[in-house]
C-alpha cells in the first residue's frame, strides 16, 4: 500500500492486513489495531500482538467487529 492508508485508521478498530511473506507468499493478520504510523501497524490478534512493517503491507482494510464466540451451551 504505497499511500500508507493504514495511518488514517482509528486505533481500536478491527482490521485485516495482508502481508508479504519472505517466501513470496502472503498471509493475513486479523485483529484490533493498537498502533499505526508511517512505519507500519501493530495488531492484537487472538494469538498475540503482531507488528507488520510498511514494507510488508500489501493491502488492508477495516472490518466489522468479531461475532461473540460460541460456547458449548450455544451449540445445542
C-alpha positions as CSV (number, residue, x, y, z in Angstrom):
1,X,0.0,0.0,0.0
2,X,2.0,2.9,-1.3
3,X,-0.2,5.6,0.2
4,X,0.0,4.4,3.8
5,X,-3.8,4.3,4.1
6,X,-3.4,2.5,7.4
7,X,-2.2,5.7,9.0
8,X,-5.8,7.0,8.7
9,X,-7.4,4.1,10.6
10,X,-8.6,4.9,14.1
11,X,-7.0,2.9,16.9
12,X,-9.1,0.2,18.4
13,X,-10.9,-0.8,15.2
14,X,-10.7,-4.4,13.8
15,X,-8.6,-4.7,10.7
16,X,-7.2,-7.3,8.3
17,X,-3.8,-6.7,6.9
18,X,-2.4,-8.8,4.0
19,X,1.4,-9.0,4.5
20,X,4.1,-10.2,2.1
21,X,6.0,-13.2,3.5
22,X,9.7,-13.9,2.8
23,X,8.8,-16.8,0.5
24,X,6.9,-14.6,-1.8
25,X,3.5,-15.8,-0.5
26,X,1.0,-13.7,1.5
27,X,-0.5,-14.0,5.0
28,X,-3.4,-12.2,6.7
29,X,-3.2,-10.6,10.2
30,X,-6.7,-10.1,11.7
31,X,-7.3,-8.2,15.0
32,X,-7.6,-4.9,16.8
33,X,-5.4,-2.1,15.8
34,X,-3.1,-1.0,18.6
35,X,-0.6,1.3,16.8
36,X,-0.4,2.8,13.4
37,X,2.2,5.0,11.7
38,X,4.2,5.5,8.5
39,X,6.4,2.5,9.5
40,X,3.6,0.1,9.8
41,X,1.0,-1.3,12.3
42,X,0.7,-3.3,15.5
43,X,-2.4,-5.6,15.5
44,X,-3.6,-7.6,18.5
45,X,-4.7,-11.0,17.2
46,X,-6.1,-14.0,19.2
47,X,-2.5,-15.4,19.2
48,X,-0.9,-12.2,20.4
49,X,0.4,-8.8,19.1
50,X,1.8,-8.8,15.6
51,X,3.8,-5.9,14.1
52,X,3.6,-5.6,10.3
53,X,6.1,-3.2,8.8
54,X,5.1,-0.8,6.0
55,X,7.3,-2.8,3.5
56,X,5.3,-6.0,4.3
57,X,1.8,-4.5,3.9
58,X,0.2,-5.4,0.6
59,X,-3.3,-4.3,1.4
60,X,-5.6,-3.9,4.4
61,X,-8.9,-2.7,5.5
62,X,-11.2,-2.1,8.5
63,X,-13.6,-5.0,9.1
64,X,-16.7,-5.4,11.3
65,X,-16.2,-6.4,14.9
66,X,-15.9,-10.1,15.7
67,X,-19.1,-12.0,16.4
68,X,-19.3,-13.3,20.0
69,X,-17.6,-16.7,20.3
70,X,-19.9,-19.6,20.8
71,X,-19.9,-21.6,24.0
72,X,-20.9,-25.2,24.4
73,X,-24.3,-24.0,25.7
74,X,-24.9,-22.2,22.4
75,X,-24.3,-25.3,20.3
76,X,-27.4,-27.3,21.4
